[in-house]
């Protein structure tokens, strides 16, 4: 089942990453097809967040190559800009500008990076704030919102750049439990709309519901990847079984 080149959106080939002597990613190979939803899970320190941060050049790699929509991430500012225009990112901490309203947070990049006029940028921002069901919060500042609302503003901000793919790095792990569902619901509805998504998460219910493939990482390597029903019911590797046993016991 080799995907034709046409449909590959993100490709990592032999990607290696070190922090000093620490080998954080070891020969990672991964292809994400257009419209595919990938969930990456694994224990703390397994390299999941590092992997996702390499895709939009927040981390540099020392070996292998990463391409997004055919654009090679070669370390040049031009390549980094091109990739960040196409790939939205949502972090664990919301990273909103506190002195700007929700609307202003969402219009900043489209105006600055895509060169949209204010009216056009605001129209787009309002559309995506509605899309994540917080259109009524447009004029509020982050401090006036709940964590769940702030994270949905962060998702709307990424969507306002109209990216081809979205990366989520533990997007719900800093939230209070009662707010997790509203953010996951937003992510689920994006997935249903056909957005290409790579999500690092411990939310196994979400993985079961939306993932086309679940990838399990440990020690900087991809240990196992499978469709959710196979991954959850008959994992092959002992590491995967132990991880699932532990995480499902806590939920």
JOTA-V957988 format. One record per residue. N is the residue number from 0. RES is the residue in three letters. SS is DSSP state (H for helix, E for strand, L for the rest). PSI is psi in radians with two decimals (* if undefined). D_FIRST is the distance of its C-alpha to the first C-alpha in Angstrom with 1 decimal. Layout:
BEGIN
N/RES/SS/PSI/D_FIRST + N/RES/SS/PSI/D_FIRST
END
This chain:
BEGIN
0/UNK/L/1.12/0.0 + 1/UNK/L/2.17/3.8 + 2/UNK/L/2.50/6.2 + 3/UNK/L/2.71/9.1 + 4/UNK/H/-0.60/12.1 + 5/UNK/H/-0.74/14.0 + 6/UNK/H/-0.04/12.5 + 7/UNK/E/2.18/12.7 + 8/UNK/E/-0.79/16.1 + 9/UNK/E/2.27/16.7 + 10/UNK/E/2.25/15.5 + 11/UNK/E/2.22/17.3 + 12/UNK/E/2.03/17.3 + 13/UNK/E/0.65/19.7 + 14/UNK/E/2.22/21.9 + 15/UNK/E/2.51/25.1 + 16/UNK/E/2.30/28.1 + 17/UNK/E/2.57/31.6 + 18/UNK/E/1.75/34.6 + 19/UNK/L/-2.26/37.3 + 20/UNK/L/-0.16/36.6 + 21/UNK/E/2.12/34.2 + 22/UNK/E/1.67/30.6 + 23/UNK/E/-0.62/28.9 + 24/UNK/E/2.27/25.3 + 25/UNK/E/1.84/24.0 + 26/UNK/E/1.07/21.2 + 27/UNK/E/2.20/18.9 + 28/UNK/E/2.17/15.4 + 29/UNK/E/2.32/13.8 + 30/UNK/E/2.31/12.0 + 31/UNK/E/2.11/13.1 + 32/UNK/E/2.74/12.1 + 33/UNK/L/2.24/15.1 + 34/UNK/L/-0.04/16.4 + 35/UNK/L/2.58/14.5 + 36/UNK/E/2.08/16.9 + 37/UNK/E/2.30/16.6 + 38/UNK/E/2.26/19.5 + 39/UNK/E/2.17/20.6 + 40/UNK/E/3.00/23.2 + 41/UNK/E/2.92/25.2 + 42/UNK/L/2.88/28.8 + 43/UNK/L/2.40/31.2 + 44/UNK/L/0.21/30.9 + 45/UNK/L/-0.14/27.3 + 46/UNK/L/0.08/26.4 + 47/UNK/H/-0.91/24.8 + 48/UNK/H/-0.63/27.3 + 49/UNK/H/-0.78/27.4 + 50/UNK/H/-0.86/23.7 + 51/UNK/H/-0.58/24.0 + 52/UNK/H/-0.43/27.2 + 53/UNK/H/-0.53/25.8 + 54/UNK/H/-0.61/23.4 + 55/UNK/L/0.54/26.5 + 56/UNK/L/0.45/28.7 + 57/UNK/L/-0.37/31.0 + 58/UNK/L/2.51/30.4 + 59/UNK/L/2.55/30.2 + 60/UNK/L/2.71/27.9 + 61/UNK/L/-0.29/29.2 + 62/UNK/E/2.84/26.2 + 63/UNK/E/-3.06/22.7 + 64/UNK/E/2.62/21.8 + 65/UNK/E/2.25/20.9 + 66/UNK/E/2.49/20.1 + 67/UNK/E/2.12/20.4 + 68/UNK/L/0.69/19.9 + 69/UNK/L/-0.12/20.1 + 70/UNK/E/2.07/23.4 + 71/UNK/E/2.27/23.8 + 72/UNK/L/1.63/25.7 + 73/UNK/L/0.19/28.3 + 74/UNK/L/-0.21/31.1 + 75/UNK/L/2.66/33.1 + 76/UNK/H/-0.62/34.7 + 77/UNK/H/-0.80/33.3 + 78/UNK/H/-0.73/29.7 + 79/UNK/H/-0.81/30.4 + 80/UNK/H/-0.78/32.1 + 81/UNK/H/-0.75/29.4 + 82/UNK/H/-0.70/26.7 + 83/UNK/H/-0.37/29.1 + 84/UNK/H/-0.55/29.8 + 85/UNK/H/-0.35/26.2 + 86/UNK/E/1.98/25.5 + 87/UNK/E/2.66/27.8 + 88/UNK/E/2.38/28.7 + 89/UNK/E/2.23/30.5 + 90/UNK/L/3.02/32.2 + 91/UNK/L/-0.85/33.8 + 92/UNK/L/2.50/37.2 + 93/UNK/L/-0.44/37.5 + 94/UNK/L/0.57/39.0 + 95/UNK/L/2.66/40.9 + 96/UNK/L/2.08/44.0 + 97/UNK/L/-0.45/46.9 + 98/UNK/L/0.12/49.4 + 99/UNK/L/2.56/47.2 + 100/UNK/E/2.97/46.6 + 101/UNK/H/-0.79/43.2 + 102/UNK/H/-0.80/43.4 + 103/UNK/H/-0.66/44.4 + 104/UNK/H/-0.63/41.6 + 105/UNK/H/-0.39/39.2 + 106/UNK/H/-0.30/40.9 + 107/UNK/H/-0.98/41.4 + 108/UNK/H/-0.77/38.1 + 109/UNK/H/-0.62/37.7 + 110/UNK/H/-0.78/41.3 + 111/UNK/H/-0.74/41.1 + 112/UNK/L/-0.75/37.7 + 113/UNK/L/-0.13/36.9 + 114/UNK/L/0.43/40.5 + 115/UNK/L/2.62/40.9 + 116/UNK/L/2.85/44.5 + 117/UNK/H/-0.80/45.7 + 118/UNK/H/-0.76/45.8 + 119/UNK/H/-0.74/42.3 + 120/UNK/H/-0.70/41.0 + 121/UNK/H/-0.66/42.9 + 122/UNK/H/-0.79/41.6 + 123/UNK/H/-0.80/38.0 + 124/UNK/H/-0.76/38.9 + 125/UNK/H/-0.67/40.6 + 126/UNK/H/-0.78/37.7 + 127/UNK/H/-0.49/35.4 + 128/UNK/H/-0.66/38.1 + 129/UNK/H/-0.75/38.4 + 130/UNK/H/-0.64/34.6 + 131/UNK/L/0.25/34.8 + 132/UNK/L/0.66/38.0 + 133/UNK/L/0.63/40.6 + 134/UNK/H/-0.54/42.1 + 135/UNK/H/-0.11/45.5 + 136/UNK/H/0.11/45.2 + 137/UNK/L/-0.65/44.8 + 138/UNK/L/0.12/48.3 + 139/UNK/L/2.72/48.2 + 140/UNK/E/2.71/47.9 + 141/UNK/H/-0.72/45.4 + 142/UNK/H/-0.33/48.3 + 143/UNK/H/0.03/49.1 + 144/UNK/L/2.78/45.8 + 145/UNK/L/2.90/44.1 + 146/UNK/H/-0.72/41.2 + 147/UNK/H/-0.68/38.8 + 148/UNK/H/-0.72/40.2 + 149/UNK/H/-0.71/40.0 + 150/UNK/H/-0.59/36.4 + 151/UNK/H/-0.56/35.8 + 152/UNK/H/-0.72/37.8 + 153/UNK/H/-0.64/35.5 + 154/UNK/H/-0.77/32.5 + 155/UNK/H/-0.66/34.4 + 156/UNK/H/-0.78/35.4 + 157/UNK/H/-0.71/31.8 + 158/UNK/H/-0.47/31.0 + 159/UNK/L/-0.29/34.1 + 160/UNK/L/0.02/32.4 + 161/UNK/L/0.98/29.8 + 162/UNK/L/2.83/26.9 + 163/UNK/L/-0.39/23.3 + 164/UNK/E/2.71/22.1 + 165/UNK/E/2.37/24.1 + 166/UNK/E/2.31/24.4 + 167/UNK/E/2.08/26.4 + 168/UNK/E/1.65/28.0 + 169/UNK/L/0.85/29.6 + 170/UNK/L/-0.32/30.9 + 171/UNK/L/-0.04/32.8 + 172/UNK/L/-0.28/34.0 + 173/UNK/L/0.04/37.4 + 174/UNK/L/2.67/38.2 + 175/UNK/L/2.58/40.6 + 176/UNK/H/-0.66/39.0 + 177/UNK/H/-0.21/40.3 + 178/UNK/H/-0.19/38.7 + 179/UNK/H/-0.75/35.2 + 180/UNK/H/-0.72/34.4 + 181/UNK/H/-0.59/35.4 + 182/UNK/H/-0.74/33.1 + 183/UNK/H/-0.69/30.1 + 184/UNK/H/-0.70/30.9 + 185/UNK/H/-0.77/30.8 + 186/UNK/H/-0.68/27.4 + 187/UNK/H/-0.72/26.1 + 188/UNK/H/-0.58/27.5 + 189/UNK/H/-0.77/25.9 + 190/UNK/H/-0.73/22.5 + 191/UNK/H/-0.45/23.3 + 192/UNK/L/-0.09/24.3 + 193/UNK/L/0.19/20.8 + 194/UNK/L/2.38/21.6 + 195/UNK/E/2.21/19.0 + 196/UNK/E/2.40/20.2 + 197/UNK/E/2.04/20.1 + 198/UNK/E/2.14/22.7 + 199/UNK/E/2.08/24.4 + 200/UNK/L/2.73/26.3 + 201/UNK/L/0.04/27.9 + 202/UNK/L/1.63/27.8 + 203/UNK/H/-0.47/25.7 + 204/UNK/H/-0.72/26.7 + 205/UNK/H/-0.78/25.2 + 206/UNK/H/-0.79/21.9 + 207/UNK/H/-0.68/21.8 + 208/UNK/H/-0.72/22.8 + 209/UNK/H/-0.34/20.6 + 210/UNK/L/2.42/17.8 + 211/UNK/L/-0.62/14.1 + 212/UNK/E/2.48/13.7 + 213/UNK/E/2.31/16.7 + 214/UNK/E/2.24/17.1 + 215/UNK/E/2.20/20.1 + 216/UNK/E/2.54/22.0 + 217/UNK/E/2.46/25.0 + 218/UNK/L/0.71/27.2 + 219/UNK/L/0.20/25.2 + 220/UNK/E/2.71/21.9 + 221/UNK/E/1.99/18.7 + 222/UNK/E/-0.67/19.4 + 223/UNK/E/2.49/16.8 + 224/UNK/E/2.43/14.1 + 225/UNK/E/2.91/13.1 + 226/UNK/L/2.64/13.5 + 227/UNK/H/-0.79/17.3 + 228/UNK/H/-0.64/18.3 + 229/UNK/H/-0.78/16.8 + 230/UNK/H/-0.78/18.1 + 231/UNK/H/-0.49/21.5 + 232/UNK/H/-0.57/22.1 + 233/UNK/L/1.13/20.7 + 234/UNK/L/2.55/20.2 + 235/UNK/L/-0.69/19.8 + 236/UNK/L/2.53/22.0 + 237/UNK/H/-0.71/25.7 + 238/UNK/H/-0.75/25.8 + 239/UNK/H/-0.78/23.5 + 240/UNK/H/-0.78/25.7 + 241/UNK/H/-0.78/28.8 + 242/UNK/H/-0.84/27.7 + 243/UNK/H/-0.70/26.8 + 244/UNK/H/-0.75/30.0 + 245/UNK/H/-0.82/32.0 + 246/UNK/H/-0.63/30.6 + 247/UNK/H/-0.45/30.6 + 248/UNK/H/-0.50/34.1 + 249/UNK/H/-0.18/35.3 + 250/UNK/L/*/34.0
END
